[in-house]
Amino acid sequence: MWDLRRYFGLRYLYTKTLEFEVGYLCHEIVYRYQLVLELYQMAERRFVKFENRNFAPVGYMFYIYTNILQQSQDIIHLCHMLHEIEKKYKGKRGVFDDYGENRDNKVNSSSAMKSELAYEKWLQKQRQEERKRQKERKKYLKQLHKFGMTTTKKKTRNKNSSWPLHYGWSIENW
């Protein structure tokens, strides 16, 4: 039964809400605009440069032209639908209208403060542990150096070389 309630809670986000309908229409507008651009670029790149050679039959160019017009009319229609959606949901609250509002009536502010203080305490503890690890590492390296066991230095290559790769030897020094 819990899964069913959870499903309908999620379903509320995806049906009959201002956010969903605006997102869907925006997606459709962008998709159709991409189709228009692809058709235009296809016509321009393949056929406009070679107008005198008659690479494309008139029927094919007319087909591309009518598709561009149809997609453009659909885009205009979808934009008008966006304005109608604003009117449709004018007085209603959306799903995310309460985002960022003061939630004192929903969440006990003292419990929120306690969780925030607990997080700050945990963060401080993590910082202290990191400083402790750094201090122990520094002490360990100091002991190694004291007894003559040092780490080897990393060999750096000459960046002024004209060769892009370093093979371990240089033809320039031969």
Secondary structure, DSSP 8 states (H G I E B T S, - for coil): -HHHHHHHHHHHHHSS-HHHHHHHHHHHHHHHHHHHHHHHHHHIIIIITTGGGT-S-HHHHHHHHHHHHHHHHHHHHHHHHHHHHHHHTSSS--TTTTTTS--TTTS-HHHHHHHHHHHHHHHHHHHHHHHHHHHHHHHHHHHHHHTT----------TT-S-SS--SS-STT-
